[in-house]
Amino acid sequence: MSLLEVTGLNAHYGDSHILFDVALRVDRSEVVALLGRNGAGKSTTLKSLMGVVKPSSGSIVFDGKRIAGSKSHVIARHGMQLVHEDRRIFGSLDVEENLILAGLTAEGRWPLERIYEMFPRLKERRRSRGTDLSGGEQQMLAIGRALVRDPKIILLDEPFEGLAPVIVQDLVETCRELAEAGQTIVLVEQNIAAALTLAKRAYIINNGHVVHEGPTSEIRTRPELLERYLGI
C-alpha cells in the first residue's frame, strides 16, 4: 500500500468547485511534484490533504488511516506536515523558539542540532526574531519547523517562490538530501526546472482536474505537455 492514496477528491471554496475527482498516490520515500499554472488547484490539493480545506467528498488514506475531513492538528499527529506558501512562522519569536514550539507536541521530534546541521544558517541566526530573517532564512525555518516533528510526509507549497537563485539552489540541495535519506515529499512549485530535478514522478493539474501523471523523465521529453498545461 502507498503511504498516501487519494481518490475522488472534490473541494469547494464557497460555491466555487475547485477540485474535481482528484486521484493521486505517493509511495514511501518518494518525491512527487504537483505541476500546473497558477490557480490550477495545486495548493488547494495540499490544503485538502492537510485538513486546512475540508474536502467536499473523496477518500484520503494516509499510512492506512482515513483522514479526509479530519482537523489539521489530528492529521499532523498522524505524521503529515504542510509548509505553507506564506511560511507562517512566528515573527515575534526567535528561530530557536519557533523550532522548540513546533516540536512540543511531537512524539519523536528531531534534536535541534539535527536541524542546525541541515540549515547551518539557522544556527547562526538562532537568536534572531522571525521578522528579522530574510525570505530564504524564513523558508529554511518553515521547513525546519516541519522536520523537527519527524514527519512521515512533508507537503511543500511553493518553497522556492521569490527567492534568489543561489538560495533556491541551496534549498533544492537540502530537499535532495532529505529525499536521499528517505523523506517522503509532495512538492508544489512554479519553478519547473527545480521541481523536475527533485521529483521522480509528477501530476499535472489543470482547472482542478488531474490531466497527466507519469515519471518526470517523460514530462521533460514531451514539450507539448509543458506548453499546453504549464505555458513553457
C-alpha positions, 0 to 999 in steps of 0.5 A: 500500500502507498503511504498516501492514496487519494481518490475522488477528491472534490473541494469547494471554496464557497460555491466555487468547485475547485477540485474535481475527482482528484486521484493521486498516490505517493509511495514511501520515500518518494518525491512527487511534484504537483505541476500546473499554472497558477490557480490550477488547484495545486495548493488547494490539493495540499490544503485538502490533504492537510485538513486546512480545506475540508474536502467536499467528498473523496477518500484520503488514506494516509499510512492506512488511516482515513483522514479526509475531513479530519482537523489539521492538528489530528492529521499532523499527529498522524505524521503529515506536515504542510509548509505553507506558501506564506511560511507562517512562522512566528515573527515575534519569536526567535528561530530557536523558539519557533523550532522548540514550539513546533516540536512540543507536541511531537512524539519523536521530534528531531534534536535541534542540532539535527536541524542546525546541521541541515540549515547551518544558517539557522544556527547562526541566526538562532537568536534572531526574531522571525521578522528579522530573517530574510525570505530564504532564512524564513523558508529554511525555518518553515521547513525546519519547523516541519522536520523537527516533528519527524514527519512521515510526509512533508507537503511543500507549497511553493518553497522556492517562490521569490527567492534568489537563485543561489538560495533556491539552489541551496534549498533544492540541495537540502530537499535532495538530501532529505529525499536521499535519506528517505523523506517522503515529499509532495512538492508544489512549485512554479519553478519547473526546472527545480521541481523536475530535478527533485521529483521522480514522478509528477501530476499535472493539474489543470482547472482542478482536474488531474490531466497527466501523471507519469515519471518526470523523465517523460514530462521533460521529453514531451514539450507539448505537455509543458506548453499546453498545461504549464505555458513553457 
